Amino acid sequence: MNYLGNKEILKQHKVAFFCSQKCTSHLILKSYDWAIEQRDKGICVISGFHSKIEKDILDFLLKGAQPIIMVLARNMKKRFPPEQRKAIEENRLLVISPFDDNITQNSKESCYKRNEVILRIADEVVVAFATKNGKLEELLKIDRSGKNFEVW
């Protein structure tokens, strides 16, 4: 595992957020409301922040002061957008990559492994939407180790 940022965030109670690429407008709005609620409550959210909805969730979270964990589906990035860089410098964003330097792009396999890492680290899991018969749905069928799962 490669880390950038404050590893102490791992000691926080962590809620994972997942959402497949396609999602209904109702669930998009519910996701946005959920993100604002997590931000306002100071809850640590962990995600890959890869799908469009997950990226939007990250934007909402970055406007707060709570800790955030981003798990990459590739090697550690060298550059981050200003909002993310600022959160790293403020010790409230931890970026994790479970990959070596030779994995430079996301793939279906690396996204699956990233999501496995997120599930392993998280204390709770929220799934806004998982495409039927998709990789996320497949992953969510694995042993949940007694974690609280909320699927919308």
C-alpha positions in Angstrom: 0.0 0.0 0.0 1.1 3.5 -0.8 -0.1 6.4 1.2 -0.2 10.2 0.7 -1.5 12.3 3.5 -2.5 11.8 7.1 -2.5 8.0 7.9 -4.1 8.8 11.3 -7.4 9.2 9.4 -7.5 5.4 9.2 -8.3 5.3 12.9 -11.6 7.2 12.3 -14.9 5.5 11.8 -15.1 5.2 8.0 -18.2 5.0 5.8 -17.6 3.7 2.3 -19.6 5.2 -0.6 -20.2 3.3 -3.9 -22.2 4.2 -6.9 -22.1 2.7 -10.4 -21.5 4.9 -13.4 -25.3 5.0 -14.3 -27.8 6.0 -11.8 -31.4 7.5 -11.6 -31.8 11.2 -11.0 -33.7 10.3 -7.7 -30.6 8.5 -6.4 -28.3 11.2 -7.6 -30.1 13.8 -5.5 -30.3 11.4 -2.5 -26.5 10.9 -2.9 -25.9 14.7 -2.8 -28.1 15.1 0.3 -26.2 12.2 1.9 -22.8 13.7 1.1 -23.9 17.1 2.6 -25.1 15.3 5.7 -21.8 13.4 6.1 -19.9 16.6 5.6 -21.9 18.5 8.2 -21.7 15.7 10.7 -17.9 15.4 10.2 -18.1 11.7 9.2 -15.1 10.2 7.4 -16.0 8.9 3.9 -13.9 6.5 2.0 -14.4 5.9 -1.8 -12.6 5.6 -5.1 -14.4 8.8 -6.1 -14.3 7.3 -9.7 -17.8 7.4 -11.1 -19.5 10.7 -11.9 -21.6 10.6 -8.8 -18.7 9.6 -6.6 -16.7 12.6 -8.0 -19.6 14.9 -7.2 -19.7 13.5 -3.7 -16.0 14.3 -3.3 -16.6 17.9 -4.4 -19.3 18.2 -1.6 -17.0 16.6 1.0 -14.0 18.8 0.1 -16.1 21.9 1.1 -16.2 20.6 4.7 -13.6 20.0 7.3 -14.1 16.2 7.9 -11.5 13.6 7.0 -11.7 11.8 3.6 -10.0 8.7 2.2 -9.6 8.3 -1.5 -8.4 4.9 -2.8 -7.0 4.9 -6.3 -7.4 2.1 -8.9 -3.8 2.9 -10.2 -0.5 3.9 -8.9 -0.1 7.0 -6.7 -0.9 10.2 -8.7 1.8 12.8 -8.8 -0.5 15.8 -9.3 -3.8 16.6 -7.6 -6.4 19.3 -8.3 -6.0 22.3 -6.0 -9.0 21.4 -3.8 -7.5 17.9 -3.2 -4.0 19.2 -2.7 -5.3 21.7 -0.1 -7.1 18.9 1.8 -3.9 16.8 1.8 -2.0 19.8 3.2 -4.7 20.3 5.8 -4.2 16.6 6.9 -7.8 15.8 6.2 -7.4 13.8 2.9 -5.6 10.5 2.8 -4.9 9.0 -0.6 -4.2 5.3 -0.8 -2.9 3.3 -3.8 -2.7 -0.5 -3.4 -0.7 -0.6 -6.7 2.9 -0.5 -7.8 4.2 2.2 -10.1 3.7 0.0 -13.1 -0.1 0.3 -12.9 -0.6 3.7 -14.5 -4.2 3.5 -15.6 -7.5 2.3 -14.2 -8.8 -1.0 -15.5 -11.7 -3.2 -14.6 -9.4 -5.4 -12.6 -7.7 -2.5 -10.8 -11.1 -0.9 -10.0 -12.3 -4.2 -8.6 -9.2 -4.6 -6.4 -9.6 -0.9 -5.3 -13.2 -1.6 -4.2 -12.1 -4.7 -2.3 -9.6 -2.5 -0.4 -12.3 0.0 0.3 -14.6 -2.7 1.7 -11.9 -4.1 3.8 -11.0 -0.7 5.4 -14.6 0.6 5.8 -16.6 0.2 9.0 -19.9 0.9 7.2 -20.9 0.7 3.5 -23.4 2.8 1.5 -24.3 1.8 -2.0 -26.3 4.4 -3.9 -26.6 2.1 -7.0 -25.0 -1.0 -8.3 -25.6 -2.0 -11.9 -27.4 -5.3 -12.2 -24.8 -8.1 -13.0 -22.0 -5.5 -12.8 -18.6 -5.7 -11.1 -19.8 -3.7 -8.1 -22.8 -5.9 -7.6 -20.6 -8.9 -7.8 -18.2 -7.5 -5.2 -21.0 -6.7 -2.8 -21.9 -10.4 -2.7 -18.7 -11.3 -0.8 -18.5 -11.8 2.9 -19.6 -8.5 4.6 -17.8 -9.3 7.9 -20.7 -8.0 10.0 -20.5 -4.5 8.5 -23.6 -2.4 8.3 -24.6 -2.2 4.5 -27.1 0.3 3.3 -28.2 -0.2 -0.3 -30.6 2.3 -1.9 
